[in-house]
Every structure is written in structure tokens, then in C-alpha cells.
Amino acid sequence: MKKQGFTLILFLVTSLFLLTQSVLAVNQFIFSASASDGYVETYSSSSSQPTLTTNKTFTIRIEFNDTLQSNLFVEKQSNFANWNGTESINSQGKVWTFSNVPPGNYFFKVLVGQLGCGGGESGVCANAVATLNVEVNPSITSITHLCDPSRAVLNWTAVPSADWYEVDRNDSANPLGYPSAWQITTNSYIDTTISPNTAYIYTVKPTKNSGLPADNSVSAFVATGTCTPLCGNSVIKCTPNNCGAPEYCGDGIVQTPNDDGQNEQCDDGNTNNNDGCTNSCLNAVCGDSIIRTGVETCDDGNVVSGDGCSSTCQVEPKCVFTSAAWSTSTTVEGNVVSLNVQGTNCAGQSVSFGIWEDDSTSSDDPVNVNASNAVFSGNNAVTTWIAEYQDDPLAGDPEYYFIAQSTTNARVNAQSGLLTVTQIIPPPQCGNSVINSGEQCDGGTGCTASCQCSAGYQPTSPLSVNCQAVPPPPSCGNGICEPSLGETSASCLQDCPTTPQCQLTSFLL
């Protein structure tokens, strides 16, 4: 008995503690990483830790699709310097942009909840946790063929975890490649042992002193031309395509084309890919998946607003559907009903609707005619639908629900409750010379205005528009009105006249 009492007290205390905690569904936010060359995401309920592999600028984002509690915080944990600590977060989520990240493997972990756990603890009392991995690869920043003397010049991003670099070169004569240089301690290399008119592929391998690779290798291609002298100047100069100064993207001069065959729109003489001129010497524009520092706060590769990054490449508040509901809970087939969606930060966005008949015994069925799209006006989007009746013999009248979904982001959606639709049953139509349910006759002999047989008449078998006369009782005609045998003035007038007949009851002699 004491053990049972202790168990009950423990249950009550535990329940009270759980009820006092903030509730946040573990699948309530999406943690994603994206760059122009990749995209991964994880849900907070997922145990997977996907990896984004990139060598470019990337972003980390938290997105919410559901209604949130107030006073939420996100605790950041990472092996990337300066991305740790706690900060507040609201329904718009958070976005962090990373540029010029040294090559390496990084993890980014977030814990979402409210501060503390009620016992004086510090940090976030996490209701939801998600982790992403980002692998930043080294990249070759430039590779050029120059003359005087003929040489290939390579530059690449430094790898902090590498002790030195190995450079391999392969060409048609050496398809498998061979080490062109060992134990290079800088992130650049000049190869002077190349032949003219030859295509070379160089592979850079960051390496540890143990001989093991420090990170992924990177490769790049260069084609050599023929270095020809300028006649009479006693100095040999060359580029792959002509004599004179080399022409390439990044030399500060706009060429159309340059020696690499590129038609340059701009050339700012640097390798910064986040300014007004890209590393391909093209004018930076919104929608090119490259975030221009100080101009753009995002660039998702399109110029469509409403998907978290506006048409001018500015981070915009995230559209969230807060509710979806029918204008009524019951209706009759053929009636017009409204489909209402409430949302925040969704003005001007288009919404599509899918209506389904809820079936408890098999899969749900789509309706025959769906509702048309709607556009948010303020915080509300409304469309209409003509209710239809799908026979559901096992479950009675059919019940329908709808799913509203953003046409620009399918993850933004909401589902309604159920709408019951009843069937129209037309009433009988007496007087149309057709026997309908509930009628004994219709307009014929002995038939009343309500399509029932009148006194002295009875329905035919099978039913017809006429009624037939009720046959007289067997004793009719004996001069005695016998109601117990079914005689009435209607069935046997001669025995039961409407005017009483004189009858002799006795006589005297």
C-alpha cells in the first residue's frame, strides 16, 4: 500500500512538472544549409545529420511552419569560431550567412526552446534539436598559362589542417597523372616544365605529415598555347592565343573575348565573388545565387518574392499559414461553401487547394471538381466550392477536408476540419401520372388529389394511375346491413342505404 501511494505521488509530481514546461513539437522547425552549388535540410524530429559540401558562400537557416510560443531562444553550438551562444528567435526564424570559410569539416547544432528548465539552470531548455554538417572544400582560385618563360601558374585556397600540398599533373601522355611537385608549403605553384599546345589537368592534394590527405582534392584545367616572339624586340612574350599581355578574367580590363574565350561584362581585377563583378567577370545581379556584400541579404537563384528571399534579394518575413477552415460544418450537395485560409506575411501570395473525401475504410478520394486558387488579401485567402456528394455506403454521408498550400513553397500549408455533405432527395410529385414513392395512384379513377385511393376504392397490384372498386362483401343483397362483415353504404348500398329503410320488426294476427 505504501508503494502504491509513493507511485501515485511520483506520477502527480511528474505530470505537474511536464505541464509547467513549454511545449514545442519536435518537428516544428526546419534547419537548412544552402549554397549556389548545394542544399540540405533536416527536421528537428529527424536523427539524420545531412552534410552540405561546398566551396562557396553558404547560409544556415531556421524556418518555422507552425504557430510558436513566445519567448523562444536558440542555442548555437559549432566547431566554427564565433558561432556559439544563445539568442532570441521569433516566428520569422533566423538566417546566418558565412563567407570566406576556410576549408574543413564543420558542424552546426541548434537547440530551440525557452531559457532554463525551472531549476535555475542556464542555457536553453531544448524542446527541439537539429544538427547540420558543412564540408568546405578547397578551390583553385586561378590557373593561368603565361609565357616568357612558358609556365602554368596555380593558386588555391589554403587548407588550415594541411601541413603541405602535393600537386599532380596529367595530360594525354600521362593519363594517370604523376606528382609534379611535393611538399609545397604555400597555396600557389608555378609549373615551368609544360609543353606548348597541350591540355593539362592539375590536382591539388592537401596532405598531413603522415602522408594522409587533410581534405578533399581539387582539380583545374589549363591549355597551353604557343609562345611566339614579337618580331624585333628581342624579348619573347606570349599568351595562349596571341602575343602581348595575357588577357584573362581578373586582370582589371574588360575583354570580349579574353584569352580564355570569355566575353566579359566587367573586370574589377580581384577574385572577390561577392561584389558587383563575379569571378566569371559577369555583372552581379539578383537571382545569380551569389550574395553581394552590402547589397543583397540573400540570393536563392530566382527573383520570386514570397519564398523567404524577395525579388530584390532581401530576406523577407516567412509566410506562415495559421489556420484553414470551411465556412460551415454541414451542407447539402449543390450548395456553395467557402474555403478560408488565415496566414501571416502572406499578402499577395497564391494558394492552391486540394479537397479530399475522408474515408475511414480505404484511402481518401479526391473530389471530382476542385476549388480554384486564391490570393492572399492581407491575412486572408478565400475561394469557393460547389459541394458534391460521393456515396459512402459504409460511413453514411461523406465528409470532406481540404489542404491549402502555398504555390511558391509547398512546405507552407494548412489542413481544415471536416465538412459533412448530405444528398438532395426530391419529394414525390403527385399529378404527373407517374407512380412515385408513397403514392397509391396518380390522377386516375378513384384517386384523390394526394394520390391516395378514395373510400370504396383500393390500389391495384401492381400499382397504376387508377384505383379499383372494393368488391362487395359476400352477404350483400340479403337486405340486412351487417357492418361486422364489412358492409357499408359504399360497399353494399342495397343493404346499407344512406337513408334508413322501413323494416318490419313484428306483426300480429
C-alpha positions in Angstrom: 0.0 0.0 0.0 2.9 2.4 0.8 4.5 1.6 -2.5 1.3 2.4 -4.4 0.9 5.7 -2.6 4.5 6.7 -3.5 4.0 5.8 -7.1 0.8 7.9 -7.3 2.6 10.9 -5.8 5.5 10.5 -8.2 3.1 10.4 -11.1 1.4 13.6 -10.0 4.6 15.4 -9.4 6.0 14.3 -12.8 2.7 15.3 -14.6 2.7 18.7 -12.9 6.4 19.3 -14.0 5.6 18.3 -17.5 2.6 20.6 -17.6 4.6 23.6 -16.5 7.2 23.1 -19.2 7.0 24.9 -22.6 5.6 22.7 -25.3 7.2 22.8 -28.7 6.6 20.0 -31.2 9.9 18.4 -32.2 9.0 18.6 -35.9 8.1 22.3 -35.7 11.2 23.8 -37.4 13.4 23.1 -40.4 17.2 23.6 -40.1 18.8 24.0 -43.6 22.0 24.9 -45.2 22.3 26.1 -48.8 24.8 27.5 -51.3 24.7 28.1 -55.0 26.1 24.6 -55.5 24.1 22.6 -53.0 21.2 22.4 -50.5 20.4 20.2 -47.5 18.0 20.3 -44.6 17.0 18.4 -41.5 13.8 18.4 -39.4 14.1 18.7 -35.7 12.4 15.3 -35.3 15.0 13.7 -37.6 18.1 11.9 -36.2 19.9 12.4 -39.5 22.7 15.0 -39.8 22.9 15.8 -43.6 26.1 17.3 -45.0 26.3 20.3 -47.4 29.5 20.1 -49.5 30.6 23.4 -50.9 33.5 25.7 -51.5 31.4 28.9 -51.8 29.5 31.3 -49.6 26.7 29.4 -47.8 23.8 30.2 -45.4 22.3 28.4 -42.4 18.6 29.0 -41.8 15.9 28.1 -39.2 12.3 28.1 -40.6 9.0 27.7 -38.7 5.8 26.4 -40.3 3.6 26.3 -37.1 2.3 28.7 -34.5 5.0 29.3 -31.9 5.1 30.1 -28.2 6.6 33.4 -27.2 10.0 33.9 -25.5 11.7 31.2 -27.6 15.5 31.1 -27.8 18.0 29.3 -30.0 21.3 28.0 -28.5 24.1 27.6 -31.2 26.8 25.1 -30.9 29.5 24.7 -33.5 33.2 24.0 -34.1 33.2 27.0 -36.3 34.6 30.0 -34.5 32.2 32.8 -33.4 29.1 30.7 -34.0 28.2 29.8 -30.4 25.9 31.3 -27.8 22.2 32.0 -27.2 19.9 34.5 -28.9 16.1 35.0 -29.1 14.1 33.8 -32.1 10.6 34.5 -33.3 8.2 33.1 -36.0 10.4 34.5 -38.8 13.2 32.2 -37.8 16.9 33.1 -38.3 19.4 33.3 -41.1 23.2 33.3 -40.8 25.5 33.9 -43.8 29.1 32.6 -44.0 31.7 33.8 -46.4 35.4 33.0 -46.9 35.2 30.0 -44.6 38.5 28.1 -44.5 38.3 24.5 -45.9 37.4 21.9 -43.4 34.5 20.0 -41.8 32.1 21.9 -39.5 29.0 21.0 -37.5 26.2 23.4 -36.7 23.8 22.4 -33.9 20.8 24.3 -32.7 18.6 23.8 -29.6 15.3 25.6 -29.7 13.2 26.2 -26.6 12.9 28.5 -23.6 15.7 29.6 -21.2 16.3 27.4 -18.3 14.3 24.4 -17.1 12.8 25.8 -14.0 15.6 24.8 -11.7 18.0 27.6 -12.1 19.8 26.0 -15.0 21.3 28.3 -17.6 21.0 27.9 -21.4 18.1 26.7 -23.5 15.7 24.0 -22.2 15.6 22.4 -25.6 12.3 21.0 -26.9 13.7 20.5 -30.4 17.3 19.9 -31.6 18.8 19.6 -35.1 22.3 19.3 -36.5 23.8 20.1 -39.9 27.3 19.3 -41.2 29.0 21.6 -43.7 32.1 20.4 -45.6 34.0 23.3 -47.1 36.3 22.1 -49.9 39.4 24.0 -51.1 39.1 25.5 -54.5 41.6 26.6 -57.2 41.2 30.4 -57.3 43.1 30.8 -60.6 45.1 28.9 -63.2 46.8 30.6 -66.0 49.2 29.8 -68.8 51.9 32.5 -69.3 54.9 32.9 -71.5 58.5 34.3 -71.0 59.1 31.6 -69.9 56.2 29.2 -70.8 54.6 28.3 -67.5 51.3 27.4 -65.7 50.5 29.4 -62.6 48.2 27.9 -60.0 46.6 29.5 -56.8 44.2 27.8 -54.4 42.5 28.4 -51.1 44.6 27.5 -48.1 43.6 24.4 -46.0 44.4 25.1 -42.3 44.5 21.4 -41.5 47.2 20.7 -44.2 50.9 20.5 -43.4 51.8 20.7 -47.1 50.4 20.2 -50.6 51.0 17.7 -53.4 50.3 18.8 -57.0 49.7 16.2 -59.6 49.5 16.8 -63.3 48.2 14.6 -66.1 47.9 15.0 -69.8 47.4 12.8 -72.9 51.0 11.5 -72.5 50.4 10.8 -68.7 46.7 10.0 -68.4 47.1 8.6 -64.9 49.0 11.7 -63.7 52.1 11.9 -61.7 53.4 14.2 -58.9 54.5 17.5 -60.4 55.6 18.8 -57.0 55.9 17.6 -53.4 55.7 19.3 -50.0 54.6 22.7 -51.2 54.1 24.8 -48.1 52.3 27.7 -49.8 49.0 27.7 -51.6 50.5 28.5 -55.0 52.6 26.7 -57.6 54.4 27.6 -60.9 55.0 24.7 -63.3 57.7 25.5 -65.9 58.0 22.0 -67.4 55.0 22.2 -69.7 54.8 21.7 -73.4 53.0 24.0 -75.9 49.6 23.2 -77.4 48.9 20.7 -74.6 45.9 20.4 -72.2 46.8 19.8 -68.6 44.7 18.9 -65.6 46.3 19.8 -62.2 45.1 18.2 -59.0 46.0 19.8 -55.6 46.1 17.4 -52.6 46.2 18.9 -49.1 48.3 16.5 -47.1 49.4 15.8 -43.5 52.9 15.0 -42.4 51.7 11.4 -42.0 51.0 11.3 -45.7 47.3 11.1 -45.2 45.1 13.6 -47.1 44.0 16.5 -45.0 40.9 17.3 -47.0 39.3 16.7 -50.4 41.4 17.3 -53.5 40.6 19.9 -56.1 41.4 20.0 -59.8 41.5 22.5 -62.6 42.3 22.6 -66.3 44.6 24.7 -68.4 45.5 24.6 -72.1 48.9 25.9 -73.2 49.3 27.8 -76.4 52.5 28.5 -78.4 54.8 31.3 -77.2 55.8 33.2 -80.3 58.2 36.2 -80.2 57.3 39.8 -81.2 59.3 40.4 -84.2 62.3 42.7 -83.5 62.0 43.3 -79.7 64.5 40.6 -78.7 62.0 39.6 -76.0 59.8 36.5 -76.1 56.2 37.2 -74.9 53.2 35.1 -75.4 49.6 34.2 -74.3 47.7 31.1 -75.4 46.1 32.9 -78.3 48.2 35.9 -79.2 51.4 37.7 -78.4 51.2 40.5 -75.9 50.0 40.8 -72.3 47.8 38.0 -71.0 44.1 38.6 -71.2 42.0 36.9 -68.5 39.2 37.5 -66.1 40.6 39.3 -63.2 43.2 41.4 -65.0 41.2 44.6 -64.5 40.5 45.0 -68.2 37.2 44.1 -69.9 37.8 41.9 -72.9 35.3 40.4 -75.4 36.6 37.7 -75.6 39.7 37.3 -73.3 42.3 34.6 -73.9 40.1 32.0 -72.2 37.3 32.7 -74.7 35.1 34.5 -72.1 33.0 37.5 -73.1 33.5 39.7 -70.1 30.8 42.1 -68.9 33.0 43.6 -66.2 36.5 43.0 -64.7 37.3 44.5 -61.3 40.7 42.9 -61.1 40.0 40.8 -58.0 38.8 37.3 -57.0 36.0 38.5 -54.7 32.9 36.8 -55.9 30.6 38.8 -53.6 31.0 42.3 -55.1 29.5 43.8 -58.2 31.6 41.7 -60.6 31.7 37.9 -60.3 34.7 35.6 -60.6 33.4 34.9 -64.2 33.5 38.6 -65.0 29.8 38.9 -65.2 27.7 41.7 -63.7 26.3 40.5 -60.4 22.5 40.5 -60.4 19.8 39.4 -58.1 19.0 35.7 -58.9 22.5 34.6 -59.7 22.8 32.7 -56.4 25.7 34.9 -55.3 25.1 37.2 -52.3 26.6 40.7 -53.0 28.1 42.0 -49.7 26.3 45.2 -48.6 23.7 45.0 -51.3 21.9 41.6 -51.0 21.0 39.8 -47.8 20.0 36.6 -49.7 20.1 35.2 -53.2 18.1 32.0 -53.8 18.7 31.8 -57.5 15.3 33.3 -58.5 13.5 36.7 -58.5 10.3 35.4 -57.0 9.0 37.1 -53.8 7.3 35.2 -51.1 9.8 32.3 -50.7 11.9 33.9 -48.0 14.1 35.9 -50.4 12.4 38.8 -52.2 12.6 39.7 -55.9 15.3 42.3 -54.9 17.3 39.7 -52.9 16.4 40.8 -49.5 15.4 38.4 -46.7 11.7 38.8 -46.2 9.4 37.6 -43.4 8.4 34.0 -43.8 4.8 33.3 -44.9 3.0 31.0 -42.4 -0.5 29.6 -42.7 -2.1 29.8 -39.2 -5.4 28.1 -39.9 -7.7 26.6 -42.6 -11.5 26.2 -42.2 -14.8 25.7 -44.1 -17.4 28.4 -43.8 -19.8 25.7 -42.3 -19.6 22.2 -40.9 -22.6 20.8 -42.8 -24.2 21.5 -46.2 -26.3 19.9 -49.0 -24.9 18.9 -52.3 -25.0 21.7 -54.8 -24.6 24.4 -52.2 -21.7 26.9 -52.4 -19.3 26.8 -49.5 -16.2 28.9 -48.8 -12.7 27.7 -48.0 -10.9 30.2 -45.8 -7.1 30.3 -45.0 -5.5 32.6 -42.5 -1.8 33.5 -42.6 0.9 36.0 -41.6 3.3 37.7 -44.0 1.5 36.1 -47.0 -0.1 39.2 -48.7 -0.2 38.8 -52.5 0.8 35.1 -52.4 -1.1 32.5 -54.3 -2.7 29.5 -52.6 -3.8 26.2 -54.2 -6.4 23.9 -52.7 -6.8 20.1 -52.7 -10.2 18.7 -51.4 -10.5 15.1 -50.3 -13.3 12.9 -49.2 -12.3 11.4 -45.8 -12.7 7.6 -46.0 -12.1 5.5 -42.8 -12.2 2.2 -44.6 -9.9 2.9 -47.6 -7.7 5.6 -49.0 -9.1 9.2 -49.2 -10.6 10.1 -52.5 -10.1 13.4 -54.4 -13.2 15.3 -55.4 -14.4 15.4 -59.0 -14.2 19.2 -59.3 -11.6 21.0 -57.2 -11.6 24.6 -55.9 -9.7 27.3 -57.8 -6.6 29.0 -56.4 -6.9 32.1 -54.2 -4.6 35.1 -53.5 -4.0 36.4 -50.0 -5.5 39.8 -49.3 -4.0 40.9 -46.1 -4.0 37.9 -43.8 -6.9 36.0 -45.5 -7.3 34.0 -48.7 -10.8 32.7 -49.7 -12.1 30.6 -52.5 -15.4 28.7 -53.1 -16.5 25.2 -54.0 -19.8 23.6 -55.0 -20.4 20.7 -52.6 -20.6 17.3 -54.3 -22.0 14.0 -52.9 -19.7 10.9 -53.1 -21.6 7.9 -52.0 -20.0 6.4 -48.9 -22.4 3.5 -48.0 -20.3 2.2 -45.1 -19.8 5.5 -43.4 -23.1 7.4 -44.2 -22.9 10.9 -45.6 -19.4 11.8 -47.0 -17.1 14.1 -45.1 -14.6 16.4 -46.8 -11.4 18.2 -45.8 -9.1 20.5 -47.8 -5.4 21.2 -47.8 -4.3 24.8 -48.6 -0.7 25.1 -49.9 1.5 28.0 -51.0 2.2 27.8 -54.7 5.8 29.1 -54.1 6.7 26.9 -51.1 4.9 23.6 -50.7 6.1 23.4 -47.1 3.8 26.2 -46.1 0.4 24.6 -45.8 -2.6 24.0 -43.5 -5.4 21.4 -43.3 -9.1 22.1 -42.5 -11.5 20.2 -40.4 -14.4 18.1 -41.8 -17.4 19.2 -43.9 -20.4 16.8 -44.0 -22.4 16.9 -47.2 -26.0 15.4 -47.4 -27.8 14.3 -50.5 -30.9 16.0 -52.1 -33.9 13.6 -52.2 -36.7 15.2 -54.3 -40.3 15.0 -52.8 -43.0 12.9 -54.6 -44.7 14.7 -57.5 -48.4 13.8 -57.3 -50.3 14.5 -60.5 -47.6 13.7 -63.0 -49.2 10.4 -64.0 -46.1 8.6 -62.6 -46.2 6.4 -59.5 -43.6 7.8 -57.1 -42.6 6.5 -53.7 -45.5 6.9 -51.3 -48.3 7.1 -53.9 -51.1 4.6 -54.4 -52.3 6.1 -57.7 -51.8 9.2 -59.8 -54.8 11.0 -61.4 -56.9 8.0 -62.4 -60.3 6.6 -61.3 -60.9 6.7 -57.6 -57.6 8.6 -57.0 -57.6 11.6 -54.7 -55.6 14.9 -55.1 -53.0 13.5 -52.7 -52.6 10.3 -54.9 -54.3 8.0 -52.4 -57.3 5.7 -53.2 -60.6 7.2 -52.0 -63.3 5.4 -50.0 -64.7 2.4 -51.8 -61.5 2.0 -53.8 -58.3 0.2 -53.3 -54.8 0.2 -55.0 -54.2 -2.1 -57.9 -51.5 -4.7 -57.9 -49.1 -3.7 -59.4 -49.8 0.0 -58.7 -51.3 2.0 -61.5 -52.7 5.6 -62.0 -56.2 4.2 -61.3 -57.7 2.6 -58.2 -60.1 -0.3 -58.4 -63.5 -0.6 -56.7 -63.6 -2.5 -53.4 -65.6 -5.7 -54.1 -68.9 -6.1 -52.1 -69.0 -8.4 -49.1 -70.3 -11.9 -49.6 -73.6 -11.3 -47.7 -74.5 -8.1 -49.7 -78.1 -8.3 -51.0 -79.8 -10.1 -48.1 -81.5 -6.9 -47.0 -79.6 -6.8 -43.7 -76.8 -4.2 -43.2 -74.0 -6.2 -41.5 -71.0 -3.8 -40.6 -69.2 -6.7 -38.9 -68.9 -8.3 -42.3 -67.6 -5.1 -43.9 -70.9 -3.8 -45.2 -71.2 0.0 -45.6 -73.2 2.3 -47.8 -70.1 2.3 -50.0 -69.6 -1.4 -50.2 -73.3 -2.6 -50.1 -75.8 0.2 -50.8 -78.7 -2.1 -51.1 -78.3 -3.5 -47.6 -76.9 -0.2 -46.0 -78.7 2.7 -47.8 -77.8 6.2 -46.9 -81.4 6.8 -46.0 -82.8 4.3 -43.4 -85.3 1.9 -45.0 -88.5 0.9 -43.3 -88.1 -2.5 -41.8 -90.9 -4.7 -40.2 -89.8 -5.7 -36.8 -93.0 -7.7 -35.8 -96.7 -8.4 -36.8 -99.9 -9.6 -35.0 -102.5 -12.0 -36.3 
